[in-house]
Amino acid sequence: MQATWHDRRGVAVWDVARPARPGRVPGVDMAGFRDRGASPAGHRVVPHPGVTLVVEFGAGPLLVEHSAGREHRGSLVAGPGFGAGAVRVRGERFEAVQVRLSPPAARAILGASPAESGGAVLALDDLWGREAERVRERLAGAPSWEERFALVEAVLARRGEAAEPVDPEVARAWERILAARGLVRVEDLAAEVGWSRRRLWSRFRSQIGLPPKRAARLVRFDRAAHRLAAGEEAARVAAEGGYSDQSHLHRDGAEFTGATPAAVAGEPFLAVDGIAWSGR
C-alpha cells in the first residue's frame, strides 16, 4: 500500500509505503518514507513505546536535532521513548525504511541492548559496521518498496535467529504493560513473574532499555497522545487514561515532548501513524 500524507494546509509532506503482506519476524513493523521537501523546519518527534531503526538512503540526509544543540545525520537506532524532551526530525528529500521494534525483540536483532544507547540516538554504522552501508546500497538499488521491505526483513530475521532472547519474565512483564495500557504497578508485575521488585527493575532496564515504571508511563502517554490527536478533550483523556488530573497529563506531555497536550495533538508524527503502522 502506498499513500501520500498531507499537512493541514493540503501540502504533500511524505509518501508513505506499507508492506503488502504481514511480516514474518515477530516484534517487527515496517514502513517506507519519502520526504517531499515541504517542511524545512522539520517535525517534532512524539515518543512511542518501541525501538526505532531507520535505514536512510536516497538523495538527502535525515537529520535529527535535539534542543540541546546535538545533531545526528543518517541511519539511526533510538531506544524506547525516542524523542523524549524536544527532538525534531527533518529531511532534505530523504528516503528511508523505518522499523519499529518491540523492545524484547530489539536486543537480538540489533546486536545490543537498547539500554546501551543511554536514551541517545545511535548511528546504525556504530552497531552494524559495514553491514549498515551494504544494506543502504542495496536499498538504493532496489526497484520497489516491496523489494526493500523484503531485503530489510531478511536482514532482521537473520540477525534475530543468531542472538539470545530476553528473559521470558522480562518479555512477559513488557506484554503485561502493553495490555494494561501502562496502568499497572511495578509491584504487581514483579509478583506476576515471580521476581523481587529489585530484580525486575534491574533485568527489565538492562534488556528493554528503561525501567518498568517509566515504560508504563511511556505506554500510557502514547495512548493519551493518540486520543488527543483523534480530537478528544484533554480533560477526558486525563480522567480515563490513569492521570490524577489534567495537570498531570500536561506534565507528562512537557517531559516527553517539550510541548503542551494541545500542541502534541496536532503533530504530524501522530497523524501519519494510521497510514504507516499496522498496529494503529
C-alpha positions in Angstrom: 0.0 0.0 0.0 1.2 3.5 -0.8 -0.2 6.8 0.1 0.8 10.5 0.4 0.4 12.3 3.7 -0.7 15.9 3.5 -0.5 18.5 6.2 -3.3 20.7 7.3 -2.7 23.1 4.5 -3.0 20.3 2.0 0.7 20.3 1.2 2.1 16.8 0.3 4.8 16.1 3.0 5.6 12.4 2.8 5.0 9.5 0.5 4.3 6.5 2.8 4.5 2.8 1.8 3.3 -0.2 3.7 4.3 -3.9 3.1 1.7 -5.8 1.1 1.8 -8.8 3.5 2.2 -9.3 7.2 5.8 -9.6 8.3 7.3 -12.9 9.4 9.6 -11.6 12.1 7.8 -11.2 15.5 8.0 -7.8 17.0 8.8 -6.0 13.7 6.7 -3.4 11.9 8.0 -1.5 8.8 7.1 1.4 6.7 8.8 3.4 3.9 9.0 7.1 3.8 10.0 9.6 1.0 10.3 13.2 2.1 8.8 15.7 -0.3 11.0 18.6 1.0 7.9 20.6 2.0 8.8 21.1 5.7 12.3 22.6 6.1 11.7 23.3 9.8 11.1 19.6 10.5 8.6 17.9 12.8 8.5 17.2 16.5 9.1 13.6 17.5 6.4 12.2 19.7 7.9 9.3 21.7 6.4 5.8 21.3 7.0 2.6 23.2 9.2 0.9 20.8 12.8 0.9 19.4 13.2 2.9 16.2 15.5 1.7 13.5 15.8 3.9 10.4 17.8 2.9 7.3 18.2 6.0 5.2 19.1 6.1 1.6 18.4 8.4 -1.4 19.4 11.9 -2.3 19.4 13.8 1.0 20.2 13.1 4.7 17.8 12.5 7.5 18.5 15.0 10.3 17.7 14.6 14.0 18.0 17.8 16.0 17.9 18.0 19.8 17.0 21.0 21.8 20.5 20.9 23.4 22.0 21.5 20.0 23.1 18.0 19.2 22.5 16.8 15.7 22.5 13.3 14.1 22.7 12.7 10.3 21.7 9.5 8.5 20.7 6.0 9.6 20.0 5.6 13.2 18.8 3.5 16.2 16.9 5.0 19.1 15.6 3.2 22.2 12.1 3.3 23.6 10.9 6.9 24.0 12.8 8.2 21.0 12.2 11.9 21.0 11.7 12.4 24.8 12.4 16.0 25.6 12.3 18.2 22.5 13.6 16.5 19.4 12.8 17.4 15.8 13.3 15.4 12.6 13.7 16.9 9.2 14.9 15.7 5.8 16.2 17.0 2.5 14.2 14.7 0.2 15.5 11.6 2.0 14.1 8.1 1.6 14.1 5.6 4.4 12.8 2.3 5.6 11.7 2.8 9.2 11.3 -0.2 11.5 9.5 -0.2 14.8 10.9 -3.0 17.0 9.2 -4.3 20.2 11.9 -3.8 22.9 12.0 -7.6 23.7 12.9 -8.3 20.0 15.3 -5.3 19.6 18.3 -6.7 21.6 18.5 -9.8 19.5 18.0 -8.0 16.2 20.3 -5.0 16.8 23.0 -6.9 18.5 23.0 -4.7 21.5 20.6 -3.9 24.4 18.5 -0.7 24.0 19.9 0.3 27.4 23.4 0.8 25.8 22.2 3.9 24.0 21.5 5.7 27.3 18.5 7.3 25.7 20.5 8.8 22.9 20.3 8.3 19.2 23.0 6.0 17.9 24.4 5.7 14.4 23.4 2.4 12.8 27.0 2.2 11.5 28.3 2.0 15.1 26.2 -1.1 15.7 26.3 -2.9 12.4 29.6 -1.7 11.0 30.0 -2.2 7.2 26.8 -4.2 7.0 24.8 -0.9 7.5 26.5 0.6 4.4 25.8 -2.6 2.4 22.1 -2.5 3.4 21.8 1.1 2.3 23.4 0.4 -1.0 21.1 -2.5 -1.7 18.0 -0.4 -0.7 19.1 2.4 -3.0 19.4 -0.1 -5.9 16.1 -1.9 -5.2 13.4 -1.0 -7.8 10.4 -1.1 -5.4 9.3 -0.7 -1.8 8.3 -4.3 -1.6 11.8 -5.4 -2.5 13.2 -3.0 0.0 10.9 -4.4 2.7 11.9 -8.0 1.8 15.6 -7.1 2.0 15.3 -5.4 5.4 13.1 -8.3 6.7 15.7 -10.8 5.6 18.5 -8.9 7.4 16.4 -8.6 10.6 15.4 -12.3 10.5 19.0 -13.5 10.2 20.2 -11.3 13.0 17.4 -12.3 15.3 18.0 -16.0 14.8 21.6 -15.7 15.8 21.1 -13.9 19.1 19.9 -14.8 22.6 16.4 -13.6 23.5 15.5 -11.6 26.6 14.4 -13.3 29.8 10.9 -14.7 29.4 10.0 -12.9 32.6 11.0 -9.6 31.1 9.1 -10.3 27.9 6.0 -11.2 30.0 6.3 -8.0 32.0 6.5 -5.9 28.9 3.5 -7.6 27.3 1.6 -7.0 30.6 2.4 -3.3 30.5 1.1 -3.1 26.9 -2.0 -5.0 27.7 -2.8 -2.7 30.6 -2.0 0.4 28.6 0.5 1.4 31.2 -1.9 1.2 34.1 -0.1 -1.4 36.1 2.1 -1.3 39.3 5.7 -2.5 39.3 5.0 -4.5 42.5 2.2 -6.3 40.7 4.4 -7.0 37.7 7.2 -8.5 39.9 4.6 -10.7 41.7 3.3 -12.0 38.4 6.7 -13.1 37.1 7.9 -14.4 40.4 10.7 -11.9 40.9 11.6 -9.3 43.5 10.9 -5.7 42.6 14.6 -5.0 42.5 15.4 -7.9 40.2 12.7 -7.0 37.8 13.9 -3.3 37.8 17.5 -4.4 37.0 16.8 -7.1 34.4 14.0 -5.1 32.7 16.1 -2.0 32.4 19.2 -3.8 31.1 17.2 -5.7 28.4 14.4 -3.3 27.5 16.2 0.0 27.8 14.3 1.8 30.5 12.9 0.9 33.9 9.4 -0.7 34.1 7.8 2.3 35.8 9.0 4.6 33.0 8.0 2.0 30.4 4.5 2.1 31.8 4.4 5.9 31.8 5.5 5.9 28.1 2.8 3.4 27.1 0.2 5.4 29.0 1.3 8.6 27.3 1.4 7.0 23.9 -2.2 6.1 24.3 -3.1 9.5 25.6 -1.3 11.3 22.8 -3.2 9.4 20.1 -6.5 10.1 21.8 -5.6 13.8 21.8 -4.7 13.6 18.1 -8.1 12.0 17.4 -9.8 15.1 18.8 -10.7 14.0 22.3 -10.7 16.6 25.1 -7.6 16.7 27.3 -9.7 16.6 30.5 -11.4 13.4 29.4 -8.2 11.8 28.2 -6.6 12.5 31.5 -9.5 11.2 33.5 -9.8 8.0 31.6 -6.1 7.4 31.0 -4.9 7.0 34.5 -3.8 10.5 35.2 -4.6 12.2 38.5 -5.8 15.3 36.7 -5.2 17.4 33.6 -2.1 19.0 35.0 -0.6 15.5 35.4 -1.1 14.9 31.7 0.3 18.3 30.9 3.5 17.5 32.9 4.0 14.2 31.1 3.5 15.9 27.8 6.1 18.5 28.7 8.6 15.8 29.8 8.1 13.5 26.9 7.8 16.1 24.1 8.6 19.5 25.4 5.1 20.6 24.3 1.6 21.1 25.7 -1.2 18.5 25.1 -2.8 20.8 22.6 0.4 21.1 20.6 1.0 17.4 20.7 -2.4 16.7 19.3 -1.5 18.4 16.1 1.8 16.7 15.5 2.3 15.0 12.1 4.0 12.0 13.7 0.7 11.1 15.3 -1.4 11.9 12.2 0.6 9.6 10.0 0.5 6.6 12.3 -2.8 5.4 10.9 -1.2 5.2 7.5 2.3 3.9 8.3 1.8 1.4 11.1 -0.4 -1.7 11.0 -1.0 -1.6 14.8 -2.8 1.7 14.7 
